[in-house]
Amino acid sequence: MYTVHCIECGHIFGDSEDEFGLCPECGKQQPASGSWATEEMVQIESLESEGRLAEAVADAMELLYMAVDVEYGDWPFAHKLAENIRRLCDEGDLAKESEEHELLWKTIEANLMGGTQERVEAYERWRSSRKD
């Protein structure tokens, strides 16, 4: 199961709470969605403007892995990245990258719809196998 924790006190945010607002436990302002990847997004945009779409997709996929982290997921950012990856794959006719992204996203959705510890571990194994 995916959860979001406060960056200060570790409070677990529920479905009805705003994980990018103030923590109801300690009052700490949580960072804005995607704010942790500002530099990486600039790099991806630079690669895209240079026409290096495969590299831009590879970098965006690495960010996507981080954005769907089991403990500290940033779902609004993950969805934004997914849209960008699909667009870049379409523009660059990157069939292999597009297929990899769709397989990853199906795994993510399966985990979100009732992920057990086994599914989380399977996802982590799959993710590790892609780093080689």
C-alpha positions as CSV (number, residue, x, y, z in Angstrom):
1,M,0.0,0.0,0.0
2,Y,1.3,3.4,-0.9
3,T,1.4,6.1,1.8
4,V,2.7,9.6,2.1
5,H,4.6,10.8,5.2
6,C,5.3,14.2,6.6
7,I,8.8,15.4,5.9
8,E,9.2,16.6,9.5
9,C,7.3,14.2,11.9
10,G,6.5,11.2,9.7
11,H,2.7,11.6,10.0
12,I,1.0,9.4,7.5
13,F,-1.4,11.3,5.3
14,G,-4.9,9.8,4.7
15,D,-6.9,10.0,1.5
16,S,-8.7,13.1,2.5
17,E,-5.7,15.1,3.6
18,D,-3.6,17.4,1.4
19,E,-0.1,15.9,1.4
20,F,1.2,19.1,-0.1
21,G,-0.4,21.4,2.5
22,L,0.3,21.8,6.2
23,C,0.8,18.6,8.3
24,P,-2.1,18.3,10.7
25,E,0.2,16.9,13.4
26,C,3.2,19.3,13.4
27,G,2.1,22.1,11.1
28,K,5.1,21.7,8.8
29,Q,4.5,22.9,5.2
30,Q,5.0,20.0,2.9
31,P,6.9,20.7,-0.4
32,A,4.9,21.3,-3.5
33,S,4.4,18.4,-5.9
34,G,7.5,18.0,-8.1
35,S,9.5,20.7,-6.3
36,W,12.1,18.1,-5.4
37,A,12.9,17.5,-9.1
38,T,13.2,21.0,-10.5
39,E,16.8,20.7,-11.8
40,E,16.0,17.3,-13.3
41,M,13.0,18.7,-15.2
42,V,15.1,21.5,-16.6
43,Q,17.6,18.9,-17.8
44,I,14.8,16.9,-19.5
45,E,13.4,20.0,-21.2
46,S,16.9,20.8,-22.4
47,L,17.3,17.3,-23.9
48,E,13.9,17.6,-25.5
49,S,14.8,21.0,-27.1
50,E,18.0,19.4,-28.5
51,G,16.0,16.6,-30.0
52,R,17.5,14.0,-27.7
53,L,14.1,12.4,-27.0
54,A,15.4,9.0,-26.0
55,E,17.6,10.5,-23.4
56,A,14.8,12.8,-22.2
57,V,12.5,9.7,-21.8
58,A,15.2,7.8,-19.9
59,D,15.7,10.6,-17.5
60,A,12.0,11.1,-17.0
61,M,11.6,7.4,-16.3
62,E,14.2,7.6,-13.5
63,L,12.2,10.5,-12.0
64,L,9.0,8.4,-12.4
65,Y,10.6,5.6,-10.4
66,M,11.2,8.1,-7.6
67,A,7.8,9.7,-7.9
68,V,6.0,6.4,-7.3
69,D,8.1,5.5,-4.3
70,V,6.2,3.3,-1.9
71,E,6.7,5.5,1.1
72,Y,7.1,9.0,-0.3
73,G,5.2,9.0,-3.6
74,D,4.4,12.2,-5.4
75,W,1.3,11.2,-7.4
76,P,0.4,14.4,-9.1
77,F,4.0,14.7,-10.3
78,A,4.0,11.0,-11.4
79,H,1.0,11.6,-13.5
80,K,2.5,14.7,-15.1
81,L,5.7,12.7,-15.8
82,A,3.7,9.9,-17.3
83,E,2.0,12.3,-19.7
84,N,5.3,13.8,-20.7
85,I,6.9,10.4,-21.3
86,R,4.0,9.3,-23.5
87,R,4.2,12.5,-25.5
88,L,8.0,12.2,-25.9
89,C,7.7,8.6,-27.0
90,D,5.0,9.5,-29.6
91,E,7.1,12.5,-30.9
92,G,10.3,10.4,-31.1
93,D,8.6,7.2,-32.4
94,L,10.2,5.4,-29.4
95,A,8.3,2.1,-29.4
96,K,10.6,0.3,-27.0
97,E,10.6,3.1,-24.4
98,S,6.8,3.5,-24.8
99,E,6.3,-0.2,-24.2
100,E,8.5,-0.2,-21.1
101,H,6.6,2.8,-19.8
102,E,3.2,1.2,-20.3
103,L,4.4,-2.0,-18.6
104,L,5.7,0.1,-15.6
105,W,2.5,2.1,-15.4
106,K,0.3,-1.1,-15.4
107,T,2.4,-2.4,-12.5
108,I,1.9,0.9,-10.7
109,E,-1.8,0.8,-11.2
110,A,-2.0,-2.8,-10.0
111,N,-0.2,-1.9,-6.8
112,L,-2.5,1.1,-6.3
113,M,-5.6,-1.0,-6.6
114,G,-4.7,-3.3,-3.7
115,G,-1.0,-3.8,-3.7
116,T,0.2,-6.4,-1.2
117,Q,3.7,-6.6,0.1
118,E,4.4,-9.3,-2.5
119,R,3.3,-6.9,-5.3
120,V,5.5,-4.1,-3.8
121,E,8.5,-6.5,-3.7
122,A,7.8,-7.7,-7.2
123,Y,7.7,-4.1,-8.4
124,E,11.0,-3.4,-6.7
125,R,12.6,-6.5,-8.3
126,W,11.3,-5.4,-11.7
127,R,12.6,-1.9,-11.2
128,S,16.0,-3.2,-10.1
129,S,16.2,-5.4,-13.2
130,R,15.8,-2.3,-15.4
131,K,18.8,-0.5,-14.0
132,D,21.3,-2.8,-15.7
